[in-house]
């Protein structure tokens, strides 16, 4: 779905409000302090290896691999802010994060560039070092053709050794 720029402005303002006024959480950092998660995932342009470095209330997420059905290569880098958990139990908790990222890809002499906002929902178990993540990623594709897609989604499954 492609939408016009005024809706993009409204979306940017809404996500900025969430980031500024919602309180960051140490919940994920308590589960995986200073850990590097390794797994598979998909983001705006990239599908493949997924890495997440948790650094307290923030995290860096890198996804690298295929673009355009593996006709090309791509990478995506996101800066995420971990928010207060929605559900915190003894066995698992459901956390969420917000952030933004950029992606680049090359396929068949075509360069792809995109930026995206990220709202992620994470299922993290206390007894096993895995996270399962679903993301909503409204994205602005800059190249090869400029467009905005509000219905972009991603996901990750990662192990924290």
SERO-4910 file (N, C-alpha, C, O; in steps of 0.05 Angstrom, whole numbers):
BEGIN
 pado doro    nc1    nc2    nc3   cac1   cac2   cac3    cc1    cc2    cc3    oc1    oc2    oc3
  Unk    A     17    -23      0      0      0      0     18     25      0     35     27     17
  Unk    A     14     42    -19     30     67    -20     12     90    -11    -11     92    -20
  Unk    A     22    108      6      7    130     16     22    156     13     46    156      8
  Unk    A      8    178     16     19    205     11     36    215     35     34    204     57
  Unk    A     51    236     30     69    248     50     56    258     75     67    255     96
  Unk    A     32    271     75     20    280    100     16    258    120     19    262    144
  Unk    A      8    234    111      5    212    129     32    203    140     34    195    163
  Unk    A     53    205    124     80    199    134     87    218    157     98    209    176
  Unk    A     81    243    154     87    263    175     72    256    201     83    258    223
  Unk    A     47    248    199     31    240    222     43    215    235     45    213    260
  Unk    A     52    196    219     64    172    230     90    178    244     95    167    266
  Unk    A    106    195    233    132    202    245    127    216    272    140    210    292
  Unk    A    108    234    273    101    248    298     91    229    319     98    231    342
  Unk    A     75    210    311     64    190    330     86    172    342     86    168    366
  Unk    A    103    163    325    125    146    335    145    162    352    155    151    372
  Unk    A    150    187    345    167    204    362    155    207    390    169    207    410
  Unk    A    128    211    391    114    214    416    118    189    433    123    191    457
  Unk    A    116    165    421    119    140    436    148    138    447    151    130    470
  Unk    A    167    145    431    195    142    440    201    161    463    215    154    481
  Unk    A    191    186    461    197    206    481    182    201    507    194    205    529
  Unk    A    156    194    506    140    193    530    136    165    542    126    163    565
  Unk    A    143    144    528    142    118    540    168    112    555    189    121    546
  Unk    A    167     98    577    191     94    593    207     70    584    195     49    581
  Unk    A    233     73    580    249     51    572    251     31    595    246     38    618
  Unk    A    257      6    588    258    -15    608    285    -29    608    298    -31    587
  Unk    A    293    -39    631    316    -56    633    309    -85    631    326   -102    633
  Unk    A    283    -91    626    274   -119    627    289   -137    608    299   -158    617
  Unk    A    292   -130    583    307   -147    565    336   -148    572    349   -169    570
  Unk    A    347   -126    580    375   -126    588    380   -143    612    401   -155    615
  Unk    A    360   -146    630    363   -164    653    363   -193    644    377   -209    656
  Unk    A    349   -199    623    348   -227    612    373   -233    596    384   -256    598
  Unk    A    383   -214    581    406   -218    564    426   -195    567    431   -180    548
  Unk    A    438   -191    591    455   -168    595    480   -169    578    496   -188    579
  Unk    A    484   -148    561    507   -146    544    510   -168    524    532   -173    514
  Unk    A    489   -183    519    490   -206    502    487   -200    473    475   -180    465
  Unk    A    498   -217    457    494   -216    428    476   -239    420    483   -262    423
  Unk    A    452   -232    409    434   -253    399    440   -259    370    445   -241    355
  Unk    A    439   -285    363    446   -293    336    423   -311    326    414   -329    340
  Unk    A    413   -305    302    391   -321    291    385   -314    262    403   -306    247
  Unk    A    360   -317    255    350   -310    228    328   -289    231    314   -288    251
  Unk    A    325   -273    210    304   -253    210    300   -240    184    314   -245    164
  Unk    A    279   -223    183    273   -208    159    266   -179    167    252   -175    187
  Unk    A    275   -160    151    269   -132    157    260   -118    131    250   -132    113
  Unk    A    263    -92    129    253    -77    106    264    -87     79    248    -93     61
  Unk    A    290    -90     76    301   -100     51    316   -126     55    321   -140     35
  Unk    A    324   -133     79    342   -156     83    328   -180     96    311   -176    114
  Unk    A    336   -203     87    327   -228    100    351   -246    103    366   -250     83
  Unk    A    356   -256    127    379   -274    130    389   -274    159    373   -277    177
  Unk    A    415   -271    163    427   -271    189    417   -247    205    417   -224    195
  Unk    A    409   -252    230    399   -231    248    416   -230    273    419   -250    286
  Unk    A    427   -206    279    444   -202    303    431   -180    319    422   -160    308
  Unk    A    431   -183    346    421   -162    363    439   -160    387    443   -179    402
  Unk    A    450   -136    391    467   -130    414    451   -113    433    444    -90    427
  Unk    A    445   -124    457    431   -109    478    450    -94    494    470   -105    504
  Unk    A    446    -68    497    463    -50    513    447    -34    532    445    -10    530
  Unk    A    434    -48    552    417    -34    571    390    -28    559    378    -46    549
  Unk    A    381     -3    561    354      3    550    353      5    520    332      9    509
  Unk    A    377      3    507    377      5    477    389    -21    466    401    -37    480
  Unk    A    386    -24    440    397    -47    426    402    -40    397    388    -23    385
  Unk    A    423    -52    386    429    -50    357    421    -76    344    428    -98    355
  Unk    A    407    -75    322    398    -99    308    408    -97    279    402    -78    265
  Unk    A    423   -118    271    433   -119    244    422   -144    230    422   -166    242
  Unk    A    411   -140    207    402   -163    191    416   -161    163    416   -140    151
  Unk    A    428   -183    155    443   -183    129    437   -209    114    434   -230    126
  Unk    A    434   -206     88    429   -230     72    418   -223     45    429   -208     30
  Unk    A    395   -235     38    383   -234     12    364   -210      8    353   -199     27
  Unk    A    362   -201    -17    343   -181    -26    332   -189    -52    346   -201    -69
  Unk    A    306   -184    -57    292   -190    -82    295   -220    -88    305   -228   -110
  Unk    A    286   -236    -70    285   -265    -75    313   -277    -77    317   -297    -91
  Unk    A    332   -266    -64    360   -274    -64    374   -270    -91    394   -283    -97
  Unk    A    363   -252   -107    378   -243   -131    399   -223   -124    416   -217   -141
  Unk    A    398   -213    -99    418   -193    -91    424   -196    -61    414   -214    -48
  Unk    A    441   -177    -52    449   -177    -23    439   -151    -11    436   -131    -24
  Unk    A    435   -152     16    426   -128     30    433   -130     59    441   -151     70
  Unk    A    431   -107     73    435   -105    101    417    -83    113    411    -64     99
  Unk    A    409    -87    137    392    -69    151    403    -65    179    410    -84    192
  Unk    A    404    -40    189    413    -34    216    392    -17    230    384      4    220
  Unk    A    384    -26    254    363    -12    270    374     -5    297    390    -20    308
  Unk    A    366     19    307    372     27    335    345     25    349    326     39    341
  Unk    A    343      9    370    318      3    384    320     13    413    341     11    425
  Unk    A    297     22    424    295     28    452    276      8    464    253      5    455
  Unk    A    285     -6    485    269    -26    498    250    -12    518    258      4    534
  Unk    A    224    -19    516    204     -6    532    196    -25    555    204    -48    556
  Unk    A    180    -15    574    170    -31    596    155    -55    586    140    -52    567
  Unk    A    159    -78    598    145   -102    589    115   -100    591    104    -87    609
  Unk    A    101   -112    572     72   -113    572     62   -134    592     43   -130    606
  Unk    A     76   -157    593     70   -179    611     97   -189    622    115   -195    607
  Unk    A     99   -191    649    123   -201    661    116   -224    680    102   -219    700
  Unk    A    124   -248    673    118   -271    690    143   -285    698    165   -276    692
  Unk    A    140   -308    713    164   -323    721    176   -338    698    201   -341    697
  Unk    A    160   -349    680    170   -366    659    176   -351    633    194   -358    618
  Unk    A    162   -329    628    166   -314    603    157   -285    608    142   -279    627
  Unk    A    164   -268    589    152   -242    589    150   -232    560    164   -241    542
  Unk    A    131   -214    557    126   -202    531    135   -173    533    124   -157    548
  Unk    A    156   -166    517    167   -140    517    162   -126    490    153   -139    471
  Unk    A    168   -101    489    165    -87    463    187    -66    461    198    -58    481
  Unk    A    192    -58    436    212    -37    431    203    -20    408    186    -27    392
  Unk    A    214      4    407    210     22    384    237     32    375    256     33    390
  Unk    A    238     40    350    263     50    339    261     58    310    239     60    299
  Unk    A    284     61    298    286     68    270    310     54    258    329     46    272
  Unk    A    310     52    232    332     38    218    335     47    190    318     61    178
  Unk    A    356     37    178    362     42    149    371     16    137    381     -2    150
  Unk    A    366     13    111    373    -11     96    383     -4     69    376     16     57
  Unk    A    401    -22     59    411    -19     32    414    -46     19    419    -66     33
  Unk    A    409    -47     -7    411    -73    -21    420    -68    -50    415    -47    -61
  Unk    A    432    -89    -62    440    -88    -90    431   -114   -103    437   -135    -93
  Unk    A    417   -111   -126    409   -134   -141    407   -126   -171    394   -106   -177
  Unk    A    419   -142   -189    417   -137   -217    423   -108   -225    407    -96   -240
  Unk    A    445    -98   -215    453    -70   -221    432    -49   -211    432    -27   -221
  Unk    A    416    -57   -192    396    -38   -180    403    -34   -150    408    -53   -136
  Unk    A    405     -9   -142    410     -2   -114    384      4   -100    367     18   -111
  Unk    A    380     -8    -77    357     -3    -60    365     11    -35    384      2    -21
  Unk    A    352     32    -27    356     46     -2    329     51     11    310     59     -2
  Unk    A    328     47     38    303     51     52    308     59     81    329     53     92
  Unk    A    289     72     92    289     79    121    263     68    132    243     66    118
  Unk    A    263     61    158    239     50    170    237     57    199    257     61    212
  Unk    A    212     58    209    207     59    237    202     30    246    192     14    230
  Unk    A    207     24    271    204     -4    280    188     -4    306    194     11    325
  Unk    A    167    -20    307    153    -26    332    153    -56    335    140    -70    319
  Unk    A    168    -67    354    171    -96    357    158   -107    382    157    -93    402
  Unk    A    148   -131    380    136   -146    402    152   -171    405    155   -186    387
  Unk    A    163   -175    430    182   -197    435    171   -216    456    160   -208    476
  Unk    A    174   -242    450    168   -263    470    195   -274    479    210   -285    463
  Unk    A    201   -271    505    226   -279    516    221   -298    539    206   -292    558
  Unk    A    233   -322    538    230   -342    559    252   -339    580    275   -333    573
  Unk    A    245   -344    605    265   -342    626    284   -366    627    307   -362    633
  Unk    A    274   -389    619    290   -413    622    306   -420    597    325   -436    599
  Unk    A    300   -409    574    316   -414    550    325   -388    538    310   -369    538
  Unk    A    349   -387    527    360   -362    517    352   -355    488    369   -350    471
  Unk    A    326   -355    483    316   -348    456    297   -324    458    285   -320    479
  Unk    A    295   -309    437    273   -289    434    260   -294    407    272   -301    388
  Unk    A    234   -288    407    217   -290    383    205   -263    379    192   -252    398
  Unk    A    209   -251    356    202   -223    352    184   -219    327    190   -231    306
  Unk    A    163   -204    330    147   -195    307    148   -165    306    146   -151    327
  Unk    A    153   -153    282    156   -124    279    137   -113    259    132   -125    238
  Unk    A    128    -89    265    114    -72    245    134    -51    237    146    -38    254
  Unk    A    139    -49    211    161    -32    200    151    -14    178    157    -19    155
  Unk    A    136      7    184    128     27    163    154     37    150    172     46    164
  Unk    A    156     36    124    181     41    110    179     61     88    159     62     73
  Unk    A    199     77     85    202     96     63    224     86     44    248     86     51
  Unk    A    216     76     21    235     67      1    245     92    -15    228    106    -26
  Unk    A    271     96    -15    282    119    -29    291    112    -57    285    126    -77
  Unk    A    304     89    -60    313     79    -86    304     50    -88    304     36    -68
  Unk    A    298     39   -111    299     51   -138    276     70   -144    279     88   -160
  Unk    A    253     66   -131    230     84   -135    220     93   -108    217     77    -90
  Unk    A    216    119   -104    207    130    -79    178    122    -73    161    126    -90
  Unk    A    174    111    -50    147    104    -41    147     99    -11    168     95      1
  Unk    A    123    101      1    120     95     29    101     72     33     79     72     21
  Unk    A    109     53     48     92     29     53     87     26     83    106     21     98
  Unk    A     62     29     91     55     27    119     52     -2    128     53     -8    151
  Unk    A     48    -20    109     43    -49    115     68    -66    110     67    -85     95
  Unk    A     90    -59    123    114    -74    121    119    -87    148    117    -74    169
  Unk    A    125   -113    148    128   -128    173    154   -144    172    165   -149    151
  Unk    A    164   -151    195    189   -168    197    187   -186    221    168   -185    236
  Unk    A    207   -202    225    208   -219    248    236   -232    251    252   -232    233
  Unk    A    241   -242    275    267   -253    282    263   -276    302    245   -276    318
  Unk    A    281   -295    300    285   -316    321    314   -316    327    331   -321    309
  Unk    A    322   -311    352    350   -309    359    357   -325    384    340   -328    402
  Unk    A    381   -335    385    392   -349    408    413   -332    421    429   -319    407
  Unk    A    414   -331    448    433   -315    463    452   -334    476    446   -344    498
  Unk    A    476   -340    464    494   -360    476    506   -351    502    522   -366    514
***
